Amino acid sequence: MLPTLRIAVRLRLVTTLATTMAMILVILMVGALFPSVGDSIGRLDVPKGVAELLGGADYGSLTGWMRSEIGAVYGPLVIAAVAIIAAVGSTAGEEEEGILALELAHPITRSRLILAKAAAVLAAVLTIALGTFLGLLAGVAVGGGGVAASNLAALSLHLALFGCAIGALALALAAATGRRTLASGGAAGFAVLAFLINGFAPLVHGLTWLKYVSPFYYYTGNDPIGYGIDIGHLAVLAVASIVLTAIAVVGLGRRDLRK
Amino acid sequence: MQRGEILGFLGPNGAGKSTTMRLLLDLIRPTAGSATVLGRDAHDGSVEIRRRVGFLPGDLALYPKLTGAAMLDYLADLRGGVDRRVRDQLAERFDAQLHRPIHELSTGNRQKLGLIQAFMHEPELLILDEPIAGLDPLVQRSFHALLLEVTAQGRTVFLSSHTLSEVEHVADRVAIVRRGRLVVVDSLENLRAIAIQRLEIDFAGAAPPAQDLLRLPGVREATVEASHLTVAFEGSADTLVKALAAYDVRAIRTPDDDLEEIFLRYYREREDG
């Protein structure tokens, strides 16, 4: 299992580190922008649905600024993309290329192989989340300070588990079908839908419950950058990740390899 | 299969050669029936089988970013390590380029890496799907020599091919598969004995009339073009040769396609019924 994890991490190392660096730089710039624009923008007068999508659109405080600029869209977008690309590429992608069949001609069980690939996705997601935390620390410092480091860590941790859940969904689709396009399209489509559901469901009478199926709800629902971690929500994301990874293991285990 | 033999696995495209090999490695599962490899069930004993088997897939794929050496290191690690000397000897034998990224390598040089990974842990059984694809004739020759060394050590080789001449030169026995069914498993000697033989004969004067030859026992085809005759026959050549002796024979050639004939015969039978 260890060799597969090592090689999977190595193959994505440059991409992951570059994405992490970009994440840090973007957050730093966003932070640096706050002193000059924060006062003038204040609370944007936008429809409630849009404000929900943008994490409240409260630009008057540095906390609200980071919540909307990084927490609401940019952070989840980047971490979901990294997780989906890593999960699908190392499973369905390698299956379509024919590399998976060569690996599985060696004495390693399918479950160990898929768990090693899942661990590599986890490593990439954690690296991005760590970058987000470092970026937030630096961004808040240049933006004037005043946001507790523990809350920045809370947002990053929620982001990490959100990335895990999306990555595990992509892994399950990829392992169960062996189709790269279906798996990445399915996982990305779900992420976008979940984003919209989380924003709009609470506004539609009778559909409020729908937000509970969206991982965005467990990521930002209780505002980690404002109020710290929510153990219950983190647990939901963790359990979803574990269940989806188990589905990936079973899915690959029972299937003929396509190529 | 018998231990220590080289079994050539022949069949037209889509006959099920690769499918059979992948089934032996548990990459695909049978809808019915079972397969036994090295005394173990192909599915239940799969990990142990894969430890003792070397496999070269038909459409070999490797990580393009890695160097050959890094790729082989990874595959060796999946086996818990291999004897480095064996790997290096194989690399030397095939003149493999281990230190360039795989995406820079030609098909033939990638195929060499595929052969090294299949042989480097000195497996008891080698399952090789189209092993000579893309190899130049010199490498083919050293590959053939390697096969003979391996079987001399009592190890077994199961290789598929549609390059019939390759199988003819190395295989002890051949198995021909057609539409997923094994139609014959026999030694090359036995297959040759029943094969249709083909002769091309040039005459100084006129060639014998084709219809006369077709009346001889065993003759299946006879074509005459001016002073050139092509004839195909089964069994003994005796009556044919005696009939031709009445004419002024200048040259006799046998096209080097014995096995091709066997193969095509089994292949054609499908179309006949």
Contacts between the chains, C-beta under 8 A, distances in Angstrom:
chain1	res1	chain2	res2	distance
A	2	B	77	7.8
A	3	B	74	5.8
A	3	B	77	3.5
A	3	B	78	5.6
A	4	B	78	7.2
A	6	B	74	8.0
A	6	B	77	7.9
A	7	B	63	7.4
A	7	B	66	7.8
A	7	B	74	4.9
A	11	B	63	6.4
A	11	B	65	6.3
A	11	B	66	7.8
A	97	B	61	4.7
A	98	B	57	6.5
A	98	B	59	5.4
A	98	B	60	7.2
A	98	B	61	3.4
A	99	B	61	4.7
A	99	B	62	6.8
A	99	B	63	6.5
A	101	B	22	7.1
A	101	B	27	5.3
A	101	B	57	5.7
A	101	B	61	7.9
A	102	B	55	7.7
A	102	B	57	5.9
A	102	B	60	7.1
A	102	B	61	6.5
A	102	B	62	7.4
A	102	B	75	7.5
A	102	B	117	7.8
A	103	B	75	7.9
A	103	B	78	6.7
A	104	B	25	7.5
A	104	B	26	7.8
A	104	B	27	6.0
A	104	B	50	7.9
A	105	B	25	5.1
A	105	B	27	7.1
A	105	B	50	6.0
A	105	B	53	7.6
A	105	B	55	3.9
A	105	B	57	7.1
A	106	B	50	5.9
A	106	B	75	6.4
A	106	B	78	3.9
A	106	B	79	6.0
A	107	B	47	5.0
A	107	B	48	7.4
A	107	B	50	4.7
A	107	B	51	4.0
A	107	B	78	7.0
A	107	B	79	6.2
A	107	B	80	7.9
A	108	B	47	7.4
A	108	B	78	5.6
A	109	B	47	6.0
A	256	B	27	7.3
A	256	B	28	3.9
A	256	B	29	6.1
A	257	B	22	7.4
A	257	B	27	4.6
A	257	B	28	6.4
A	259	B	59	7.3
